[in-house]
């Protein structure tokens, strides 16, 4: 499937060499675009296809009060994007706009993302969009400028990897556990040089939001691209959205041609029996340092694991329930969608989070926020003792006021647990939305299979 998508977009270049690809959609935000626009001005260039570019504000947005931007650099970046999009005629989901939110949440929910596309963004988690049967990947600032000016990008075609996921997910095990389990088993570099296609009966049963969570974290396994064959679930999701193709029947007929002819066409295949997966929790400082909730943390095997244990303040032989959780974060482009909030709210309903836990709930977009409030989810979160916020990237990364304090262990629905990722000295533990919700209630992780059985 990836080869078919790639070949459809080749403008120039020979096989085996870098090739020039046509870009169907570029998503931009305030952090990686200022220098790109300045480069256009310096070279007296225009944006070639402003209609194929969409901008939003997400990384620097304060979520307690979106219009009260205290940080000077954040305010400057936001104002610069507002100025640049106005000057170059690009659509912008501005602060307070109904379309505003995390870039990888609003693309799909607005119908900007659909099968058969090449989608780029100055953000590594652009692989999210591959869940629709498209090629989505992150690019650097100089490449953002190149796409703005030419609507093309040079890329070296990767090899193809199939990740075959089959079997019924056990109770208490979610899509997030599939990707965390894969990275825990195979490491953070197993996908380097590959485009990964996830397939199998487990994948076919997942919702689009669950598929997006898996493709989102493909980058954490070392691959630049992650994709899933479009099917009826995909078509039903795309239908009726703001920017859905007008002739949807014709579009779907085209999208149905996007599939891998034979698994023999993959350069390599990884097999995952989903029925054997468990709820996963990261213990260290990269997503590969992850274990099942009832599994002991590994012994020190090298300098990296020693440093990870020193930073995270844990010891080999401990288990996830021994981690003292004082912070919980619900949100991000990995797990900030409505279905994620619904899972969390169902667990928290009628309960109070542990008194020592601070919990932030940050919808992935304004549409998600409004939909959640229409269902009364905001009241459930607030009644449980959580802080209900405005949409944005928030505490996924330390680039706005929402930071996890130094030395504090945070149960997080995000995608990265690097040193300082959620704040200087913050200790991040990646897990599924359900695992984080139960951790917030108990002040530590629990084996949720025992309560969800």
LINPE-V572668 format. One record per residue. N is the residue number from 0. RES is the residue in one letter. SS is DSSP state (~ for helix, > for strand, _ for the rest). Layout:
BEGIN
n = (N;N)
res = (RES;RES)
ss = (SS;SS)
END
This chain:
BEGIN
n = (0;1;2;3;4;5;6;7;8;9;10;11;12;13;14;15;16;17;18;19;20;21;22;23;24;25;26;27;28;29;30;31;32;33;34;35;36;37;38;39;40;41;42;43;44;45;46;47;48;49;50;51;52;53;54;55;56;57;58;59;60;61;62;63;64;65;66;67;68;69;70;71;72;73;74;75;76;77;78;79;80;81;82;83;84;85;86;87;88;89;90;91;92;93;94;95;96;97;98;99;100;101;102;103;104;105;106;107;108;109;110;111;112;113;114;115;116;117;118;119;120;121;122;123;124;125;126;127;128;129;130;131;132;133;134;135;136;137;138;139;140;141;142;143;144;145;146;147;148;149;150;151;152;153;154;155;156;157;158;159;160;161;162;163;164;165;166;167;168;169;170;171;172;173;174;175;176;177;178;179;180;181;182;183;184;185;186;187;188;189;190;191;192;193;194;195;196;197;198;199;200;201;202;203;204;205;206;207;208;209;210;211;212;213;214;215;216;217;218;219;220;221;222;223;224;225;226;227;228;229;230;231;232;233;234;235;236;237;238;239;240;241;242;243;244;245;246;247;248;249;250;251;252;253;254;255;256;257;258;259;260;261;262;263;264;265;266;267;268;269;270;271;272;273;274;275;276;277;278;279;280;281;282;283;284;285;286;287;288;289;290;291;292;293;294;295;296;297;298;299;300;301;302;303;304;305;306;307;308;309;310;311;312;313;314;315;316;317;318;319;320;321;322;323;324;325;326;327;328;329;330;331;332;333;334;335;336;337;338;339;340;341;342;343;344;345;346;347;348;349;350;351;352;353;354;355;356;357;358;359;360;361;362;363;364;365;366;367;368;369;370;371;372;373;374;375;376;377;378;379;380;381;382;383;384;385;386;387;388;389;390;391;392;393;394;395;396;397;398;399;400;401;402;403;404;405;406;407;408;409;410;411;412;413;414;415;416;417;418;419;420;421;422;423;424;425;426;427;428;429;430;431;432;433;434;435;436;437;438;439;440;441;442;443;444;445;446;447;448;449;450;451;452)
res = (X;X;X;X;X;X;X;X;X;X;X;X;X;X;X;X;X;X;X;X;X;X;X;X;X;X;X;X;X;X;X;X;X;X;X;X;X;X;X;X;X;X;X;X;X;X;X;X;X;X;X;X;X;X;X;X;X;X;X;X;X;X;X;X;X;X;X;X;X;X;X;X;X;X;X;X;X;X;X;X;X;X;X;X;X;X;X;X;X;X;X;X;X;X;X;X;X;X;X;X;X;X;X;X;X;X;X;X;X;X;X;X;X;X;X;X;X;X;X;X;X;X;X;X;X;X;X;X;X;X;X;X;X;X;X;X;X;X;X;X;X;X;X;X;X;X;X;X;X;X;X;X;X;X;X;X;X;X;X;X;X;X;X;X;X;X;X;X;X;X;X;X;X;X;X;X;X;X;X;X;X;X;X;X;X;X;X;X;X;X;X;X;X;X;X;X;X;X;X;X;X;X;X;X;X;X;X;X;X;X;X;X;X;X;X;X;X;X;X;X;X;X;X;X;X;X;X;X;X;X;X;X;X;X;X;X;X;X;X;X;X;X;X;X;X;X;X;X;X;X;X;X;X;X;X;X;X;X;X;X;X;X;X;X;X;X;X;X;X;X;X;X;X;X;X;X;X;X;X;X;X;X;X;X;X;X;X;X;X;X;X;X;X;X;X;X;X;X;X;X;X;X;X;X;X;X;X;X;X;X;X;X;X;X;X;X;X;X;X;X;X;X;X;X;X;X;X;X;X;X;X;X;X;X;X;X;X;X;X;X;X;X;X;X;X;X;X;X;X;X;X;X;X;X;X;X;X;X;X;X;X;X;X;X;X;X;X;X;X;X;X;X;X;X;X;X;X;X;X;X;X;X;X;X;X;X;X;X;X;X;X;X;X;X;X;X;X;X;X;X;X;X;X;X;X;X;X;X;X;X;X;X;X;X;X;X;X;X;X;X;X;X;X;X;X;X;X;X;X;X;X;X;X;X;X;X;X;X;X;X;X;X;X;X;X;X;X;X;X;X;X;X;X)
ss = (_;~;~;~;~;~;~;~;~;>;>;>;_;_;_;_;_;_;>;>;>;>;_;_;>;>;>;>;_;_;_;_;_;~;~;~;~;~;~;~;~;~;_;_;_;_;_;_;_;~;~;~;>;>;>;>;_;_;_;_;_;_;_;_;_;_;_;_;_;_;_;~;~;~;~;~;~;~;~;~;~;~;~;~;~;~;~;~;_;_;>;>;>;_;_;_;_;_;_;_;>;_;~;~;~;~;~;~;~;_;_;_;_;_;_;_;_;>;>;>;>;_;_;~;~;~;~;~;~;~;~;~;_;_;>;>;>;>;_;_;~;~;~;~;~;~;~;~;~;~;_;>;>;>;>;_;_;_;>;>;>;>;>;>;>;>;_;_;_;_;_;_;_;_;~;~;~;~;~;~;~;~;~;~;~;~;_;_;_;_;_;_;_;>;>;>;>;>;>;_;~;~;~;~;~;_;_;~;~;~;~;~;~;~;~;~;~;~;~;~;~;_;_;_;>;>;>;>;_;_;_;~;~;~;~;~;~;~;_;_;_;_;_;_;_;_;_;~;~;~;~;~;~;~;~;_;_;_;_;_;_;_;~;~;~;_;_;>;>;>;>;>;>;~;~;~;_;_;_;>;>;>;_;_;_;_;_;_;_;>;>;>;_;_;_;_;_;_;_;_;_;_;~;~;~;~;~;~;~;~;~;~;_;_;_;_;_;_;_;~;~;~;_;_;>;>;>;>;>;>;_;~;~;~;~;_;_;~;~;~;~;~;~;~;~;~;~;~;_;_;_;_;_;_;_;_;_;>;>;>;>;>;_;_;>;~;~;~;~;~;~;~;~;~;_;_;~;~;~;~;~;~;~;_;_;_;>;>;>;_;_;_;_;~;~;~;_;_;_;_;_;_;_;_;_;_;_;_;>;>;>;>;_;_;_;_;_;_;_;_;_;_;_;_;_;_;>;>;>;>;_;_;~;~;~;~;~;~;~;~;~;~;_;_;_;_;_;_;~;~;~;~;_)
END
